Amino acid sequence: MLGKLLKYDFRALSRVMLPLQGGVILASIMGILLIKFAIMSLSSTSNYTSQPLEELLSAISLVFALLTIAMVFASYWVTLLLVGRHYYQSLLRDEGYLTLTLPVPVSSHLLSKTLAGSAWLFVNAIIIGLATVTLLFVSFSDTGLLSYINFGSLSDLAHDASTLPAMMTLFEVLCYGVVAILAAALQIYVALTVGAVIAKTHKVLAGIGIYVAISVVMQIVTSLLAFILAYFVFNASPSFYSVSQFPWVYETQKLVLPGLIVLSAVSVASYFYSRYLLRTKLNLD
């Protein structure tokens, strides 16, 4: 039954996600081409020759490119809102009467929507990441910044990255990314569910307010945990990951590990609390 629910949720989200993510890809290509045109125009302009038309076109291209890139990054929030919208309409509005009366556990509905929503958030994250890497490569290569990279240092960095401490840290970073996506979906789910339970009117606005409050609390807790680990755990054991030999591993772990702990705790708590509310407190009248 979980497979059928997952197939339904993924198809329902695909109706809005495919046009959105396709638009993000097109916007990324457009932004990269515009920035490339602006860089080429600026590099071809002589310091002693006035070319107002070319400079104007270059400036306009750069402005439109930056706006396009901003839209690409904003697509994450649009994707998250659409994931939350599907959850809200499926379980917390009129459709919830039919959905919750099916002979399927509430946990299956919640798990299906979490997996489907997280899958599209993951797709969006990959698109944004590829667009960012491509943009940086285009910008750096056209301005000659690649010539300043010390490839000897890069080989040393690659050698360090192949060591066990570095591999463990990279694994933690990967886990952080996966858990962050799951936490994002579950966080918007629990916020909307709490808003639907406690608010008589403006339930969506209440859910958004709760989501913002959860995000703020998460940032505070993560910062405090990072401080505690950095000054009372890592510094007390300087040989924990051979800090003198791999300082970048040490610094990365000080940031990743607290976030991973907080996100994991929030994900588990959000899932079980959402399930509890859907089972016992939800009133669709």
Secondary structure, DSSP 8 states (H G I E B T S, - for coil): -HHHHHHHHHHHHHHHHHHHHHHHHHHHHHHHHHHHHHHHHHHHS-TTS--HHHHHHHHHHHHHHHHHHHHHHHHHHHHHHHHHHHHIIIIISTHHHHHHHSSS-HHHHHHHHHHHHHHHHHHHHHHHHHHHHHHHHHHHHHTTGGGG--HHHHHHHHHHHTSHHHHHHHHHHHHHHHHHHHHHHHHHHHHHHHHHHH-SS-HHHHHHHHHHHHHHHHHHHHHHHHHHIIIIIITT-TTTTTTTT-HHHHHHHHHHHHHHHHHHHHHHHHHHHHHHHHHHT----
